[in-house]
Amino acid sequence: MTVRLWSRNQVRVGGRYPVGGGLIEIDSIEELPFAAIDDLDVRRAGEADRETLRQRAAHSGPISDDTMVRRLEFHAVDPT
C-alpha cells in the first residue's frame, strides 16, 4: 500500500510497473481525504506515523487532513 498526492492517476488498476529491482501490479486505487488514512494504512505504507507518511507523500505540495490523496493497493509479481 502506498499514498500518492496526484492530480490524476499515474497508474491503472491491473497495470504492472517496475519498482526498484522488482515488479508490482496495481490492485486498487481509491481517492480519499488524507484524514481517512488510518494507523493500519500508515504501517502498511512502511512509515512510523501519519506525519512521516504525510511528509513523504507531500512531494508536490502540502497535505492537510482535507487534501485528497490516492491510496494504491498493490502486490509484487514475478517478472517472468
mmCIF file of the N, C-alpha and C atoms, coordinates in Angstrom:
data_MODEL
# 
_entry.id   MODEL 
# 
loop_
_atom_site.group_PDB 
_atom_site.id 
_atom_site.type_symbol 
_atom_site.label_atom_id 
_atom_site.label_alt_id 
_atom_site.label_comp_id 
_atom_site.label_asym_id 
_atom_site.label_entity_id 
_atom_site.label_seq_id 
_atom_site.pdbx_PDB_ins_code 
_atom_site.Cartn_x 
_atom_site.Cartn_y 
_atom_site.Cartn_z 
_atom_site.occupancy 
_atom_site.B_iso_or_equiv 
_atom_site.pdbx_formal_charge 
_atom_site.auth_seq_id 
_atom_site.auth_comp_id 
_atom_site.auth_asym_id 
_atom_site.auth_atom_id 
_atom_site.pdbx_PDB_model_num 
ATOM 1   N N  . MET A 1 1  ? 0.844  -1.161  0.000   1.00 0.00 ? 1  MET A N  1 
ATOM 2   C CA . MET A 1 1  ? 0.000  0.000   0.000   1.00 0.00 ? 1  MET A CA 1 
ATOM 3   C C  . MET A 1 1  ? 0.890  1.224   0.000   1.00 0.00 ? 1  MET A C  1 
ATOM 4   N N  . THR A 1 2  ? 0.468  2.225   -0.755  1.00 0.00 ? 2  THR A N  1 
ATOM 5   C CA . THR A 1 2  ? 1.173  3.491   -0.754  1.00 0.00 ? 2  THR A CA 1 
ATOM 6   C C  . THR A 1 2  ? 0.159  4.614   -0.902  1.00 0.00 ? 2  THR A C  1 
ATOM 7   N N  . VAL A 1 3  ? 0.564  5.823   -0.543  1.00 0.00 ? 3  VAL A N  1 
ATOM 8   C CA . VAL A 1 3  ? -0.280 7.009   -0.661  1.00 0.00 ? 3  VAL A CA 1 
ATOM 9   C C  . VAL A 1 3  ? 0.414  7.979   -1.595  1.00 0.00 ? 3  VAL A C  1 
ATOM 10  N N  . ARG A 1 4  ? -0.345 8.522   -2.532  1.00 0.00 ? 4  ARG A N  1 
ATOM 11  C CA . ARG A 1 4  ? 0.210  9.453   -3.507  1.00 0.00 ? 4  ARG A CA 1 
ATOM 12  C C  . ARG A 1 4  ? -0.629 10.719  -3.572  1.00 0.00 ? 4  ARG A C  1 
ATOM 13  N N  . LEU A 1 5  ? 0.050  11.847  -3.741  1.00 0.00 ? 5  LEU A N  1 
ATOM 14  C CA . LEU A 1 5  ? -0.601 13.135  -3.953  1.00 0.00 ? 5  LEU A CA 1 
ATOM 15  C C  . LEU A 1 5  ? -0.523 13.423  -5.450  1.00 0.00 ? 5  LEU A C  1 
ATOM 16  N N  . TRP A 1 6  ? -1.525 12.981  -6.182  1.00 0.00 ? 6  TRP A N  1 
ATOM 17  C CA . TRP A 1 6  ? -1.570 13.142  -7.637  1.00 0.00 ? 6  TRP A CA 1 
ATOM 18  C C  . TRP A 1 6  ? -2.822 13.919  -8.008  1.00 0.00 ? 6  TRP A C  1 
ATOM 19  N N  . SER A 1 7  ? -2.714 14.787  -9.008  1.00 0.00 ? 7  SER A N  1 
ATOM 20  C CA . SER A 1 7  ? -3.899 15.476  -9.515  1.00 0.00 ? 7  SER A CA 1 
ATOM 21  C C  . SER A 1 7  ? -4.713 14.550  -10.417 1.00 0.00 ? 7  SER A C  1 
ATOM 22  N N  . ARG A 1 8  ? -4.064 13.524  -10.957 1.00 0.00 ? 8  ARG A N  1 
ATOM 23  C CA . ARG A 1 8  ? -4.743 12.497  -11.756 1.00 0.00 ? 8  ARG A CA 1 
ATOM 24  C C  . ARG A 1 8  ? -3.971 11.195  -11.584 1.00 0.00 ? 8  ARG A C  1 
ATOM 25  N N  . ASN A 1 9  ? -4.612 10.081  -11.898 1.00 0.00 ? 9  ASN A N  1 
ATOM 26  C CA . ASN A 1 9  ? -3.940 8.793   -11.741 1.00 0.00 ? 9  ASN A CA 1 
ATOM 27  C C  . ASN A 1 9  ? -2.732 8.693   -12.664 1.00 0.00 ? 9  ASN A C  1 
ATOM 28  N N  . GLN A 1 10 ? -1.650 8.166   -12.145 1.00 0.00 ? 10 GLN A N  1 
ATOM 29  C CA . GLN A 1 10 ? -0.429 7.943   -12.916 1.00 0.00 ? 10 GLN A CA 1 
ATOM 30  C C  . GLN A 1 10 ? -0.267 6.470   -13.287 1.00 0.00 ? 10 GLN A C  1 
ATOM 31  N N  . VAL A 1 11 ? -1.123 5.624   -12.722 1.00 0.00 ? 11 VAL A N  1 
ATOM 32  C CA . VAL A 1 11 ? -1.118 4.183   -12.970 1.00 0.00 ? 11 VAL A CA 1 
ATOM 33  C C  . VAL A 1 11 ? -2.565 3.744   -13.147 1.00 0.00 ? 11 VAL A C  1 
ATOM 34  N N  . ARG A 1 12 ? -2.754 2.486   -13.577 1.00 0.00 ? 12 ARG A N  1 
ATOM 35  C CA . ARG A 1 12 ? -4.119 1.965   -13.714 1.00 0.00 ? 12 ARG A CA 1 
ATOM 36  C C  . ARG A 1 12 ? -4.228 0.622   -13.005 1.00 0.00 ? 12 ARG A C  1 
ATOM 37  N N  . VAL A 1 13 ? -5.424 0.302   -12.551 1.00 0.00 ? 13 VAL A N  1 
ATOM 38  C CA . VAL A 1 13 ? -5.673 -0.988  -11.905 1.00 0.00 ? 13 VAL A CA 1 
ATOM 39  C C  . VAL A 1 13 ? -5.373 -2.089  -12.916 1.00 0.00 ? 13 VAL A C  1 
ATOM 40  N N  . GLY A 1 14 ? -4.602 -3.079  -12.471 1.00 0.00 ? 14 GLY A N  1 
ATOM 41  C CA . GLY A 1 14 ? -4.193 -4.180  -13.343 1.00 0.00 ? 14 GLY A CA 1 
ATOM 42  C C  . GLY A 1 14 ? -2.888 -3.921  -14.060 1.00 0.00 ? 14 GLY A C  1 
ATOM 43  N N  . GLY A 1 15 ? -2.422 -2.667  -14.029 1.00 0.00 ? 15 GLY A N  1 
ATOM 44  C CA . GLY A 1 15 ? -1.155 -2.334  -14.673 1.00 0.00 ? 15 GLY A CA 1 
ATOM 45  C C  . GLY A 1 15 ? 0.017  -2.867  -13.872 1.00 0.00 ? 15 GLY A C  1 
ATOM 46  N N  . ARG A 1 16 ? 1.084  -3.190  -14.591 1.00 0.00 ? 16 ARG A N  1 
ATOM 47  C CA . ARG A 1 16 ? 2.319  -3.663  -13.948 1.00 0.00 ? 16 ARG A CA 1 
ATOM 48  C C  . ARG A 1 16 ? 3.407  -2.621  -14.158 1.00 0.00 ? 16 ARG A C  1 
ATOM 49  N N  . TYR A 1 17 ? 4.156  -2.353  -13.076 1.00 0.00 ? 17 TYR A N  1 
ATOM 50  C CA . TYR A 1 17 ? 5.133  -1.270  -13.098 1.00 0.00 ? 17 TYR A CA 1 
ATOM 51  C C  . TYR A 1 17 ? 6.416  -1.701  -12.390 1.00 0.00 ? 17 TYR A C  1 
ATOM 52  N N  . PRO A 1 18 ? 7.574  -1.354  -12.979 1.00 0.00 ? 18 PRO A N  1 
ATOM 53  C CA . PRO A 1 18 ? 8.840  -1.670  -12.318 1.00 0.00 ? 18 PRO A CA 1 
ATOM 54  C C  . PRO A 1 18 ? 9.050  -0.754  -11.112 1.00 0.00 ? 18 PRO A C  1 
ATOM 55  N N  . VAL A 1 19 ? 9.475  -1.343  -10.015 1.00 0.00 ? 19 VAL A N  1 
ATOM 56  C CA . VAL A 1 19 ? 9.784  -0.597  -8.791  1.00 0.00 ? 19 VAL A CA 1 
ATOM 57  C C  . VAL A 1 19 ? 11.043 -1.204  -8.215  1.00 0.00 ? 19 VAL A C  1 
ATOM 58  N N  . GLY A 1 20 ? 12.086 -0.390  -8.091  1.00 0.00 ? 20 GLY A N  1 
ATOM 59  C CA . GLY A 1 20 ? 13.355 -0.924  -7.608  1.00 0.00 ? 20 GLY A CA 1 
ATOM 60  C C  . GLY A 1 20 ? 13.801 -2.035  -8.533  1.00 0.00 ? 20 GLY A C  1 
ATOM 61  N N  . GLY A 1 21 ? 14.117 -3.181  -7.990  1.00 0.00 ? 21 GLY A N  1 
ATOM 62  C CA . GLY A 1 21 ? 14.520 -4.317  -8.803  1.00 0.00 ? 21 GLY A CA 1 
ATOM 63  C C  . GLY A 1 21 ? 13.383 -5.286  -9.077  1.00 0.00 ? 21 GLY A C  1 
ATOM 64  N N  . GLY A 1 22 ? 12.148 -4.896  -8.738  1.00 0.00 ? 22 GLY A N  1 
ATOM 65  C CA . GLY A 1 22 ? 11.023 -5.810  -8.892  1.00 0.00 ? 22 GLY A CA 1 
ATOM 66  C C  . GLY A 1 22 ? 9.920  -5.243  -9.759  1.00 0.00 ? 22 GLY A C  1 
ATOM 67  N N  . LEU A 1 23 ? 8.772  -5.891  -9.686  1.00 0.00 ? 23 LEU A N  1 
ATOM 68  C CA . LEU A 1 23 ? 7.615  -5.518  -10.483 1.00 0.00 ? 23 LEU A CA 1 
ATOM 69  C C  . LEU A 1 23 ? 6.385  -5.596  -9.580  1.00 0.00 ? 23 LEU A C  1 
ATOM 70  N N  . ILE A 1 24 ? 5.513  -4.577  -9.668  1.00 0.00 ? 24 ILE A N  1 
ATOM 71  C CA . ILE A 1 24 ? 4.263  -4.601  -8.909  1.00 0.00 ? 24 ILE A CA 1 
ATOM 72  C C  . ILE A 1 24 ? 3.080  -4.536  -9.869  1.00 0.00 ? 24 ILE A C  1 
ATOM 73  N N  . GLU A 1 25 ? 1.950  -5.039  -9.389  1.00 0.00 ? 25 GLU A N  1 
ATOM 74  C CA . GLU A 1 25 ? 0.687  -4.918  -10.120 1.00 0.00 ? 25 GLU A CA 1 
ATOM 75  C C  . GLU A 1 25 ? -0.293 -4.164  -9.226  1.00 0.00 ? 25 GLU A C  1 
ATOM 76  N N  . ILE A 1 26 ? -0.969 -3.166  -9.786  1.00 0.00 ? 26 ILE A N  1 
ATOM 77  C CA . ILE A 1 26 ? -1.904 -2.344  -9.025  1.00 0.00 ? 26 ILE A CA 1 
ATOM 78  C C  . ILE A 1 26 ? -3.224 -3.092  -8.857  1.00 0.00 ? 26 ILE A C  1 
ATOM 79  N N  . ASP A 1 27 ? -3.669 -3.236  -7.602  1.00 0.00 ? 27 ASP A N  1 
ATOM 80  C CA . ASP A 1 27 ? -4.920 -3.922  -7.287  1.00 0.00 ? 27 ASP A CA 1 
ATOM 81  C C  . ASP A 1 27 ? -6.097 -2.953  -7.190  1.00 0.00 ? 27 ASP A C  1 
ATOM 82  N N  . SER A 1 28 ? -5.859 -1.778  -6.617  1.00 0.00 ? 28 SER A N  1 
ATOM 83  C CA . SER A 1 28 ? -6.940 -0.805  -6.473  1.00 0.00 ? 28 SER A CA 1 
ATOM 84  C C  . SER A 1 28 ? -6.362 0.590   -6.289  1.00 0.00 ? 28 SER A C  1 
ATOM 85  N N  . ILE A 1 29 ? -7.172 1.571   -6.657  1.00 0.00 ? 29 ILE A N  1 
ATOM 86  C CA . ILE A 1 29 ? -6.833 2.981   -6.460  1.00 0.00 ? 29 ILE A CA 1 
ATOM 87  C C  . ILE A 1 29 ? -8.068 3.633   -5.852  1.00 0.00 ? 29 ILE A C  1 
ATOM 88  N N  . GLU A 1 30 ? -7.883 4.301   -4.725  1.00 0.00 ? 30 GLU A N  1 
ATOM 89  C CA . GLU A 1 30 ? -9.003 4.965   -4.063  1.00 0.00 ? 30 GLU A CA 1 
ATOM 90  C C  . GLU A 1 30 ? -8.614 6.403   -3.759  1.00 0.00 ? 30 GLU A C  1 
ATOM 91  N N  . GLU A 1 31 ? -9.460 7.353   -4.159  1.00 0.00 ? 31 GLU A N  1 
ATOM 92  C CA . GLU A 1 31 ? -9.234 8.755   -3.828  1.00 0.00 ? 31 GLU A CA 1 
ATOM 93  C C  . GLU A 1 31 ? -9.991 9.064   -2.541  1.00 0.00 ? 31 GLU A C  1 
ATOM 94  N N  . LEU A 1 32 ? -9.301 9.657   -1.569  1.00 0.00 ? 32 LEU A N  1 
ATOM 95  C CA . LEU A 1 32 ? -9.901 9.931   -0.277  1.00 0.00 ? 32 LEU A CA 1 
ATOM 96  C C  . LEU A 1 32 ? -9.139 11.060  0.397   1.00 0.00 ? 32 LEU A C  1 
ATOM 97  N N  . PRO A 1 33 ? -9.747 11.731  1.399   1.00 0.00 ? 33 PRO A N  1 
ATOM 98  C CA . PRO A 1 33 ? -9.018 12.766  2.131   1.00 0.00 ? 33 PRO A CA 1 
ATOM 99  C C  . PRO A 1 33 ? -7.931 12.124  2.991   1.00 0.00 ? 33 PRO A C  1 
ATOM 100 N N  . PHE A 1 34 ? -6.843 12.836  3.169   1.00 0.00 ? 34 PHE A N  1 
ATOM 101 C CA . PHE A 1 34 ? -5.743 12.293  3.969   1.00 0.00 ? 34 PHE A CA 1 
ATOM 102 C C  . PHE A 1 34 ? -6.219 11.897  5.366   1.00 0.00 ? 34 PHE A C  1 
ATOM 103 N N  . ALA A 1 35 ? -7.214 12.589  5.907   1.00 0.00 ? 35 ALA A N  1 
ATOM 104 C CA . ALA A 1 35 ? -7.732 12.259  7.243   1.00 0.00 ? 35 ALA A CA 1 
ATOM 105 C C  . ALA A 1 35 ? -8.251 10.827  7.318   1.00 0.00 ? 35 ALA A C  1 
ATOM 106 N N  . ALA A 1 36 ? -8.628 10.233  6.192   1.00 0.00 ? 36 ALA A N  1 
ATOM 107 C CA . ALA A 1 36 ? -9.151 8.862   6.180   1.00 0.00 ? 36 ALA A CA 1 
ATOM 108 C C  . ALA A 1 36 ? -8.050 7.807   6.249   1.00 0.00 ? 36 ALA A C  1 
ATOM 109 N N  . ILE A 1 37 ? -6.797 8.226   6.113   1.00 0.00 ? 37 ILE A N  1 
ATOM 110 C CA . ILE A 1 37 ? -5.672 7.292   6.231   1.00 0.00 ? 37 ILE A CA 1 
ATOM 111 C C  . ILE A 1 37 ? -5.528 6.926   7.707   1.00 0.00 ? 37 ILE A C  1 
ATOM 112 N N  . ASP A 1 38 ? -5.676 5.639   8.020   1.00 0.00 ? 38 ASP A N  1 
ATOM 113 C CA . ASP A 1 38 ? -5.644 5.213   9.422   1.00 0.00 ? 38 ASP A CA 1 
ATOM 114 C C  . ASP A 1 38 ? -4.286 4.606   9.797   1.00 0.00 ? 38 ASP A C  1 
ATOM 115 N N  . ASP A 1 39 ? -4.174 4.194   11.049  1.00 0.00 ? 39 ASP A N  1 
ATOM 116 C CA . ASP A 1 39 ? -2.902 3.654   11.550  1.00 0.00 ? 39 ASP A CA 1 
ATOM 117 C C  . ASP A 1 39 ? -2.467 2.402   10.795  1.00 0.00 ? 39 ASP A C  1 
ATOM 118 N N  . LEU A 1 40 ? -3.420 1.561   10.405  1.00 0.00 ? 40 LEU A N  1 
ATOM 119 C CA . LEU A 1 40 ? -3.076 0.370   9.630   1.00 0.00 ? 40 LEU A CA 1 
ATOM 120 C C  . LEU A 1 40 ? -2.485 0.769   8.276   1.00 0.00 ? 40 LEU A C  1 
ATOM 121 N N  . ASP A 1 41 ? -3.088 1.768   7.616   1.00 0.00 ? 41 ASP A N  1 
ATOM 122 C CA . ASP A 1 41 ? -2.540 2.263   6.348   1.00 0.00 ? 41 ASP A CA 1 
ATOM 123 C C  . ASP A 1 41 ? -1.110 2.764   6.538   1.00 0.00 ? 41 ASP A C  1 
ATOM 124 N N  . VAL A 1 42 ? -0.892 3.502   7.611   1.00 0.00 ? 42 VAL A N  1 
ATOM 125 C CA . VAL A 1 42 ? 0.441  4.051   7.892   1.00 0.00 ? 42 VAL A CA 1 
ATOM 126 C C  . VAL A 1 42 ? 1.461  2.923   8.018   1.00 0.00 ? 42 VAL A C  1 
ATOM 127 N N  . ARG A 1 43 ? 1.127  1.895   8.779   1.00 0.00 ? 43 ARG A N  1 
ATOM 128 C CA . ARG A 1 43 ? 2.048  0.760   8.953   1.00 0.00 ? 43 ARG A CA 1 
ATOM 129 C C  . ARG A 1 43 ? 2.262  0.022   7.639   1.00 0.00 ? 43 ARG A C  1 
ATOM 130 N N  . ARG A 1 44 ? 1.185  -0.192  6.885   1.00 0.00 ? 44 ARG A N  1 
ATOM 131 C CA . ARG A 1 44 ? 1.309  -0.904  5.611   1.00 0.00 ? 44 ARG A CA 1 
ATOM 132 C C  . ARG A 1 44 ? 2.134  -0.106  4.608   1.00 0.00 ? 44 ARG A C  1 
ATOM 133 N N  . ALA A 1 45 ? 2.141  1.218   4.740   1.00 0.00 ? 45 ALA A N  1 
ATOM 134 C CA . ALA A 1 45 ? 2.954  2.056   3.862   1.00 0.00 ? 45 ALA A CA 1 
ATOM 135 C C  . ALA A 1 45 ? 4.413  2.098   4.315   1.00 0.00 ? 45 ALA A C  1 
ATOM 136 N N  . GLY A 1 46 ? 4.707  1.466   5.457   1.00 0.00 ? 46 GLY A N  1 
ATOM 137 C CA . GLY A 1 46 ? 6.087  1.383   5.924   1.00 0.00 ? 46 GLY A CA 1 
ATOM 138 C C  . GLY A 1 46 ? 6.561  2.580   6.713   1.00 0.00 ? 46 GLY A C  1 
ATOM 139 N N  . GLU A 1 47 ? 5.626  3.364   7.232   1.00 0.00 ? 47 GLU A N  1 
ATOM 140 C CA . GLU A 1 47 ? 6.003  4.551   7.996   1.00 0.00 ? 47 GLU A CA 1 
ATOM 141 C C  . GLU A 1 47 ? 5.672  4.362   9.471   1.00 0.00 ? 47 GLU A C  1 
ATOM 142 N N  . ALA A 1 48 ? 6.344  5.131   10.313  1.00 0.00 ? 48 ALA A N  1 
ATOM 143 C CA . ALA A 1 48 ? 6.160  5.021   11.763  1.00 0.00 ? 48 ALA A CA 1 
ATOM 144 C C  . ALA A 1 48 ? 4.901  5.728   12.248  1.00 0.00 ? 48 ALA A C  1 
ATOM 145 N N  . ASP A 1 49 ? 4.506  6.818   11.557  1.00 0.00 ? 49 ASP A N  1 
ATOM 146 C CA . ASP A 1 49 ? 3.344  7.587   11.997  1.00 0.00 ? 49 ASP A CA 1 
ATOM 147 C C  . ASP A 1 49 ? 2.762  8.375   10.825  1.00 0.00 ? 49 ASP A C  1 
ATOM 148 N N  . ARG A 1 50 ? 1.570  8.948   11.038  1.00 0.00 ? 50 ARG A N  1 
ATOM 149 C CA . ARG A 1 50 ? 0.874  9.685   9.971   1.00 0.00 ? 50 ARG A CA 1 
ATOM 150 C C  . ARG A 1 50 ? 1.670  10.895  9.495   1.00 0.00 ? 50 ARG A C  1 
ATOM 151 N N  . GLU A 1 51 ? 2.345  11.594  10.405  1.00 0.00 ? 51 GLU A N  1 
ATOM 152 C CA . GLU A 1 51 ? 3.079  12.793  9.996   1.00 0.00 ? 51 GLU A CA 1 
ATOM 153 C C  . GLU A 1 51 ? 4.243  12.446  9.076   1.00 0.00 ? 51 GLU A C  1 
ATOM 154 N N  . THR A 1 52 ? 4.916  11.341  9.344   1.00 0.00 ? 52 THR A N  1 
ATOM 155 C CA . THR A 1 52 ? 6.004  10.904  8.463   1.00 0.00 ? 52 THR A CA 1 
ATOM 156 C C  . THR A 1 52 ? 5.454  10.541  7.093   1.00 0.00 ? 52 THR A C  1 
ATOM 157 N N  . LEU A 1 53 ? 4.325  9.834   7.059   1.00 0.00 ? 53 LEU A N  1 
ATOM 158 C CA . LEU A 1 53 ? 3.691  9.499   5.782   1.00 0.00 ? 53 LEU A CA 1 
ATOM 159 C C  . LEU A 1 53 ? 3.236  10.765  5.063   1.00 0.00 ? 53 LEU A C  1 
ATOM 160 N N  . ARG A 1 54 ? 2.667  11.715  5.804   1.00 0.00 ? 54 ARG A N  1 
ATOM 161 C CA . ARG A 1 54 ? 2.230  12.986  5.212   1.00 0.00 ? 54 ARG A CA 1 
ATOM 162 C C  . ARG A 1 54 ? 3.415  13.699  4.556   1.00 0.00 ? 54 ARG A C  1 
ATOM 163 N N  . GLN A 1 55 ? 4.546  13.758  5.250   1.00 0.00 ? 55 GLN A N  1 
ATOM 164 C CA . GLN A 1 55 ? 5.728  14.428  4.704   1.00 0.00 ? 55 GLN A CA 1 
ATOM 165 C C  . GLN A 1 55 ? 6.251  13.717  3.468   1.00 0.00 ? 55 GLN A C  1 
ATOM 166 N N  . ARG A 1 56 ? 6.266  12.380  3.486   1.00 0.00 ? 56 ARG A N  1 
ATOM 167 C CA . ARG A 1 56 ? 6.765  11.631  2.332   1.00 0.00 ? 56 ARG A CA 1 
ATOM 168 C C  . ARG A 1 56 ? 5.854  11.814  1.125   1.00 0.00 ? 56 ARG A C  1 
ATOM 169 N N  . ALA A 1 57 ? 4.554  11.826  1.350   1.00 0.00 ? 57 ALA A N  1 
ATOM 170 C CA . ALA A 1 57 ? 3.602  11.944  0.245   1.00 0.00 ? 57 ALA A CA 1 
ATOM 171 C C  . ALA A 1 57 ? 3.495  13.372  -0.288  1.00 0.00 ? 57 ALA A C  1 
ATOM 172 N N  . ALA A 1 58 ? 3.991  14.347  0.449   1.00 0.00 ? 58 ALA A N  1 
ATOM 173 C CA . ALA A 1 58 ? 3.823  15.757  0.092   1.00 0.00 ? 58 ALA A CA 1 
ATOM 174 C C  . ALA A 1 58 ? 4.898  16.280  -0.844  1.00 0.00 ? 58 ALA A C  1 
ATOM 175 N N  . HIS A 1 59 ? 5.411  15.439  -1.717  1.00 0.00 ? 59 HIS A N  1 
ATOM 176 C CA . HIS A 1 59 ? 6.488  15.858  -2.620  1.00 0.00 ? 59 HIS A CA 1 
ATOM 177 C C  . HIS A 1 59 ? 6.053  16.937  -3.602  1.00 0.00 ? 59 HIS A C  1 
ATOM 178 N N  . SER A 1 60 ? 4.749  17.026  -3.922  1.00 0.00 ? 60 SER A N  1 
ATOM 179 C CA . SER A 1 60 ? 4.309  18.023  -4.903  1.00 0.00 ? 60 SER A CA 1 
ATOM 180 C C  . SER A 1 60 ? 3.409  19.088  -4.286  1.00 0.00 ? 60 SER A C  1 
ATOM 181 N N  . GLY A 1 61 ? 3.389  19.168  -2.977  1.00 0.00 ? 61 GLY A N  1 
ATOM 182 C CA . GLY A 1 61 ? 2.612  20.205  -2.308  1.00 0.00 ? 61 GLY A CA 1 
ATOM 183 C C  . GLY A 1 61 ? 2.234  19.781  -0.905  1.00 0.00 ? 61 GLY A C  1 
ATOM 184 N N  . PRO A 1 62 ? 1.802  20.752  -0.092  1.00 0.00 ? 62 PRO A N  1 
ATOM 185 C CA . PRO A 1 62 ? 1.441  20.429  1.291   1.00 0.00 ? 62 PRO A CA 1 
ATOM 186 C C  . PRO A 1 62 ? 0.184  19.566  1.349   1.00 0.00 ? 62 PRO A C  1 
ATOM 187 N N  . ILE A 1 63 ? 0.088  18.751  2.382   1.00 0.00 ? 63 ILE A N  1 
ATOM 188 C CA . ILE A 1 63 ? -1.070 17.882  2.582   1.00 0.00 ? 63 ILE A CA 1 
ATOM 189 C C  . ILE A 1 63 ? -1.703 18.209  3.932   1.00 0.00 ? 63 ILE A C  1 
ATOM 190 N N  . SER A 1 64 ? -2.950 18.683  3.886   1.00 0.00 ? 64 SER A N  1 
ATOM 191 C CA . SER A 1 64 ? -3.732 18.868  5.109   1.00 0.00 ? 64 SER A CA 1 
ATOM 192 C C  . SER A 1 64 ? -4.642 17.651  5.260   1.00 0.00 ? 64 SER A C  1 
ATOM 193 N N  . ASP A 1 65 ? -5.381 17.585  6.349   1.00 0.00 ? 65 ASP A N  1 
ATOM 194 C CA . ASP A 1 65 ? -6.293 16.457  6.532   1.00 0.00 ? 65 ASP A CA 1 
ATOM 195 C C  . ASP A 1 65 ? -7.375 16.414  5.456   1.00 0.00 ? 65 ASP A C  1 
ATOM 196 N N  . ASP A 1 66 ? -7.717 17.567  4.866   1.00 0.00 ? 66 ASP A N  1 
ATOM 197 C CA . ASP A 1 66 ? -8.748 17.631  3.823   1.00 0.00 ? 66 ASP A CA 1 
ATOM 198 C C  . ASP A 1 66 ? -8.210 17.382  2.419   1.00 0.00 ? 66 ASP A C  1 
ATOM 199 N N  . THR A 1 67 ? -6.900 17.332  2.256   1.00 0.00 ? 67 THR A N  1 
ATOM 200 C CA . THR A 1 67 ? -6.306 17.128  0.933   1.00 0.00 ? 67 THR A CA 1 
ATOM 201 C C  . THR A 1 67 ? -6.659 15.744  0.404   1.00 0.00 ? 67 THR A C  1 
ATOM 202 N N  . MET A 1 68 ? -7.121 15.704  -0.846  1.00 0.00 ? 68 MET A N  1 
ATOM 203 C CA . MET A 1 68 ? -7.449 14.428  -1.477  1.00 0.00 ? 68 MET A CA 1 
ATOM 204 C C  . MET A 1 68 ? -6.159 13.762  -1.943  1.00 0.00 ? 68 MET A C  1 
ATOM 205 N N  . VAL A 1 69 ? -5.995 12.516  -1.548  1.00 0.00 ? 69 VAL A N  1 
ATOM 206 C CA . VAL A 1 69 ? -4.832 11.714  -1.932  1.00 0.00 ? 69 VAL A CA 1 
ATOM 207 C C  . VAL A 1 69 ? -5.341 10.416  -2.547  1.00 0.00 ? 69 VAL A C  1 
ATOM 208 N N  . ARG A 1 70 ? -4.433 9.658   -3.111  1.00 0.00 ? 70 ARG A N  1 
ATOM 209 C CA . ARG A 1 70 ? -4.784 8.355   -3.671  1.00 0.00 ? 70 ARG A CA 1 
ATOM 210 C C  . ARG A 1 70 ? -4.090 7.255   -2.872  1.00 0.00 ? 70 ARG A C  1 
ATOM 211 N N  . ARG A 1 71 ? -4.896 6.286   -2.434  1.00 0.00 ? 71 ARG A N  1 
ATOM 212 C CA . ARG A 1 71 ? -4.371 5.115   -1.742  1.00 0.00 ? 71 ARG A CA 1 
ATOM 213 C C  . ARG A 1 71 ? -4.302 3.993   -2.780  1.00 0.00 ? 71 ARG A C  1 
ATOM 214 N N  . LEU A 1 72 ? -3.098 3.499   -3.018  1.00 0.00 ? 72 LEU A N  1 
ATOM 215 C CA . LEU A 1 72 ? -2.888 2.442   -4.002  1.00 0.00 ? 72 LEU A CA 1 
ATOM 216 C C  . LEU A 1 72 ? -2.582 1.141   -3.289  1.00 0.00 ? 72 LEU A C  1 
ATOM 217 N N  . GLU A 1 73 ? -3.339 0.117   -3.626  1.00 0.00 ? 73 GLU A N  1 
ATOM 218 C CA . GLU A 1 73 ? -3.065 -1.240  -3.157  1.00 0.00 ? 73 GLU A CA 1 
ATOM 219 C C  . GLU A 1 73 ? -2.356 -1.955  -4.297  1.00 0.00 ? 73 GLU A C  1 
ATOM 220 N N  . PHE A 1 74 ? -1.314 -2.717  -3.960  1.00 0.00 ? 74 PHE A N  1 
ATOM 221 C CA . PHE A 1 74 ? -0.559 -3.418  -4.998  1.00 0.00 ? 74 PHE A CA 1 
ATOM 222 C C  . PHE A 1 74 ? 0.048  -4.680  -4.417  1.00 0.00 ? 74 PHE A C  1 
ATOM 223 N N  . HIS A 1 75 ? 0.540  -5.529  -5.302  1.00 0.00 ? 75 HIS A N  1 
ATOM 224 C CA . HIS A 1 75 ? 1.266  -6.722  -4.863  1.00 0.00 ? 75 HIS A CA 1 
ATOM 225 C C  . HIS A 1 75 ? 2.438  -6.949  -5.808  1.00 0.00 ? 75 HIS A C  1 
ATOM 226 N N  . ALA A 1 76 ? 3.456  -7.610  -5.297  1.00 0.00 ? 76 ALA A N  1 
ATOM 227 C CA . ALA A 1 76 ? 4.629  -7.945  -6.111  1.00 0.00 ? 76 ALA A CA 1 
ATOM 228 C C  . ALA A 1 76 ? 4.261  -9.082  -7.055  1.00 0.00 ? 76 ALA A C  1 
ATOM 229 N N  . VAL A 1 77 ? 4.821  -9.031  -8.270  1.00 0.00 ? 77 VAL A N  1 
ATOM 230 C CA . VAL A 1 77 ? 4.592  -10.098 -9.243  1.00 0.00 ? 77 VAL A CA 1 
ATOM 231 C C  . VAL A 1 77 ? 5.931  -10.594 -9.773  1.00 0.00 ? 77 VAL A C  1 
ATOM 232 N N  . ASP A 1 78 ? 5.932  -11.822 -10.223 1.00 0.00 ? 78 ASP A N  1 
ATOM 233 C CA . ASP A 1 78 ? 7.117  -12.418 -10.834 1.00 0.00 ? 78 ASP A CA 1 
ATOM 234 C C  . ASP A 1 78 ? 7.254  -11.836 -12.239 1.00 0.00 ? 78 ASP A C  1 
ATOM 235 N N  . PRO A 1 79 ? 8.382  -11.232 -12.571 1.00 0.00 ? 79 PRO A N  1 
ATOM 236 C CA . PRO A 1 79 ? 8.538  -10.583 -13.879 1.00 0.00 ? 79 PRO A CA 1 
ATOM 237 C C  . PRO A 1 79 ? 8.591  -11.547 -15.059 1.00 0.00 ? 79 PRO A C  1 
ATOM 238 N N  . THR A 1 80 ? 8.632  -12.843 -14.812 1.00 0.00 ? 80 THR A N  1 
ATOM 239 C CA . THR A 1 80 ? 8.702  -13.792 -15.937 1.00 0.00 ? 80 THR A CA 1 
ATOM 240 C C  . THR A 1 80 ? 7.343  -14.239 -16.390 1.00 0.00 ? 80 THR A C  1 
# 
